[in-house]
Amino acid sequence: MQPTEDLVFRVSGVAESPARFRAQTRRFTVLVDEPEELDGTDEAPNPVEYVLIGFGGCLNVMAHLIAQELGFTIRRLEIELKGTLNPDRLFGRSDAERAGYKQIEVQLRVDADADEATLQEWLARINDRCPVNDNLSNPTPVTISVTSLQEQQPVT
């Protein structure tokens, strides 16, 4: 089997306030905000909630795709995600713990025409093939750079 070409996803956006970010991806506009207790206006999920939302969405896609491959039907799928993080590093109070989630717990509740052994195989394949699970479970190289938006002074 020949390898396929890599997919590239892009998001761009602009800060509307210290807590609000308006992002564009494909033809979608997405708002990111913080709850009022974190100086936001509570008009949209915050970044770490979007991580869980993205994870849940990816699990949903993979669950249905793999169920089809295994030959069973999902009648109903409920996905519950819970992430725990310590905000001390985020707010600059301590660097004792990492800034991100310390733990993410996922509960899949499924009504399907599959036996227990098939559901265990289904779960193993979801764990192995879900791209967001892979990103959360393994280091991913990230490069962050900065460019000044200030007008360049003419060289004389």
Residue pairs with C-beta under 8 A, 6 or more apart in sequence:
9 25
10 25
11 23
11 24
11 25
12 23
12 24
12 25
13 21
13 22
13 23
13 24
13 30
13 32
14 21
14 22
15 21
16 22
17 41
18 39
19 33
19 34
19 38
19 39
19 40
19 41
20 31
20 32
20 33
20 34
20 40
20 41
20 43
20 44
21 31
21 32
21 33
22 29
22 30
22 31
22 32
23 29
23 30
23 31
23 32
24 30
30 44
31 43
31 44
32 44
32 45
32 46
32 47
32 50
33 40
33 41
33 42
33 43
33 44
33 45
33 46
34 40
34 42
34 46
35 42
35 46
36 42
38 46
40 46
45 53
48 83
48 85
48 100
48 101
51 83
51 101
51 136
52 81
52 82
52 83
52 104
54 132
55 81
55 104
55 106
55 130
55 132
55 133
55 136
56 79
56 81
56 106
57 132
58 130
58 131
58 132
58 133
59 79
59 106
59 108
59 126
59 130
59 132
59 133
60 77
60 79
62 125
62 126
62 129
62 130
63 74
63 77
63 79
63 108
63 110
63 122
63 126
64 74
64 77
66 122
66 125
66 126
66 129
67 73
67 74
67 112
67 114
67 122
69 125
70 114
70 118
70 121
70 122
70 125
72 112
72 113
72 114
72 118
72 122
73 112
73 113
74 110
74 111
74 112
75 111
75 112
75 113
76 110
76 111
77 108
77 109
77 110
77 111
78 108
78 109
78 110
79 106
79 107
79 108
79 109
80 106
80 107
80 109
81 104
81 105
81 106
81 107
82 104
82 105
83 101
83 103
83 104
83 105
84 101
84 102
84 103
84 104
85 99
85 100
85 101
85 102
86 97
86 102
87 93
88 94
88 96
88 97
89 95
89 96
89 97
89 98
89 99
90 99
101 136
104 136
108 123
108 126
110 119
112 119
114 122
126 133
127 133
